[in-house]
Amino acid sequence: MKKNIYLLLALLAIGVGACKKGELDRFPQTSVSPNLFFNTEEDLALYVNGLLSMPDRGTYLSDQSSDNVTTTAAVEVKNIMAGNANAQNITGGWNWSRLRNINYFLENYNKAKVSDEIKRHYVGLARYYRASFYLGMVKRFSDVPWYSGTLNPGDQDLYKARDSRALVMDSVMADLDYAYKNVREKVPSGTPGKWATAVFYMRAALYEGTFRKYHNELNLQASANPFLETAAKISAEVMASGKFSIYNTNKPAIDYASLFASQDLTTNPEVILVNVFDQTKNWGQNVNGTVFGDYEQAPAKDLLQSYLMKDGTRYTDISNHDQFGFVKEFENRDPRLAQTIAYPGWISVPNTTPYIQRLNKNFTGYHQLKGYVNSTDFNTLNSVDFPVYRYAEVLLTNAEALAELGTLSQAQLDATVNLLRKRAGMPDLNLSQANGNPDPLLQQQFNNVTANQGLILEIRRERRVEFAFEDFRFDDLMRWKAGKLLTKSPEGMYFPGLGKFDLTGDGVDDIILIDVGQTIPEEAQKVKNSLGISLVYYVAGPIGSEATVYLKNGKNGGNIVTESITRKFEEPKYYYRPIPQQQILLNSNLKQIFGW
């Protein structure tokens, strides 16, 4: 299947590929001639499978725009908050070639001599892909031109203005409703079927419903609830189908982590759509070197503090929790923490002794486990499947949509959020207790939540924990109108000052922090711990110094700090991106919005 997909993608690149003026004005090429190609079901399948585009294991590196991580990468939103952005230098995202390929199919599929059921199935898939394309455009630009067909040179619609967000999202919902009702349930493994389209349908509805509810600059609050009702309805139908369940073998220390390091997710009851990797068949992928080791990102302390204690109480309610060292902050926590971030005592294969966290300036000291495969076997590293859609998302979408509508009951909470907590070995979330005792920290962070506050805040915590490093957090912050949380620069481990510290949890010192200006001694002169092993030396000092580890208060300790830039999130402007200025020059009907 993948070989055929790659061949057709190459064909599409030649026949209906990239072009000038937004890539909408190419004539169809003879390599995909509608009269010669669109004749049989095989033709329809080959074309639509060529449109297949799924997230892969690189997704584990996609939280770089959120408050879950720190990174040295040139992340767009970070550059924007530093005040270095305008329509001249933000040039990404205005690419329409994929849409043209989709619409080209929708204009020509009817030539095939096949049954209506067959046509509806492939049209449903094409409309699913179109909806995905347009949701991405709306997330970035809000109002965008809606094109339901291909364009030729000279067509006036090449120079049309933006269509309203309301019109575009109504069209997206219509596409997804059609896909959900017409795409087959049984499809080749690794390709979207009925239930995959349902997941994206409810995802889009939840996104738009909450975005409209919290973003008053759109003046669309009155139309938020129908989207939330759709999210609740479709997620409930997936649940009622009985086709899926949370993967739970009653091993809370490993069940969650196994979803992200499995050689085969095709039969996992939680995985609704899987991106299959198999090194032996030449489609492997390995992200070990970037999620760990010489990493491009590192988990932020703010993420760690979101995890509850194992008994369900709040970590951030504990006195002086912000001064806990690395070992103590992992004690008695939600088991998902140690399956997401490397914990004290974790052993990296092929070593037999615990890994000692490496401290680098600009990073937090924490290391990401989700996405990392603890093996040295090349075939194993490259043959781990990626869960594109998980049933966990269905449950949390249902819970959040109902909570936002004000109708979530304890029974519905038990059938959604609490199934995830049970898998992790955590106590149930109680509706009345959540609303009766909201988390003061979350109240401060999300101060635009009023009705059903405690419950909504706990569901948001659950999303952050369950989906850490799965590319949900940035979109969540945007739709909740919580962009100002990104203005806090990520911080890392806490150290009370200079001295020796245990990072493996065995009570034996592993590292030593010395002051800026001191020299790390030669190996023979290094201090040794009680096991006779030389300590790992770091020079600690304030950010901007010659230190190898930056501490907030220099030699007087504090959290590791990662950057010195001042971040500013301008609302509502930074929830959107400008149309690249070159496109404005090509089409004078396009106008910037929200202050860009």
WOKAGI-V763357 format. One record per helix or strand. SS is the DSSP state (~ for helix, > for strand). FROM is the first residue (numbers start at 1). LEN is the number of residues. If there is no record, write none. Layout:
# WOKAGI-V763357
SS_FROM_LEN + SS_FROM_LEN
This chain:
# WOKAGI-V763357
~_2_14 + ~_21_3 + ~_30_3 + ~_34_4 + ~_41_10 + ~_57_9 + >_69_3 + ~_76_6 + ~_97_15 + ~_116_26 + >_144_1 + ~_156_4 + >_163_1 + ~_165_18 + ~_194_21 + ~_216_3 + ~_221_21 + ~_255_4 + >_271_5 + >_278_1 + ~_279_3 + >_283_1 + ~_288_4 + >_297_3 + ~_301_6 + >_309_1 + ~_315_3 + ~_321_3 + ~_328_3 + >_333_1 + ~_337_3 + >_341_1 + >_368_1 + ~_378_4 + >_386_5 + ~_391_15 + ~_410_5 + ~_417_7 + ~_431_6 + ~_440_6 + ~_453_14 + ~_473_7 + ~_483_5 + >_491_5 + >_499_3 + >_511_5 + ~_523_3 + >_528_1 + >_534_1 + >_536_6 + >_549_3 + ~_554_3 + >_558_4 + ~_573_3 + ~_581_6
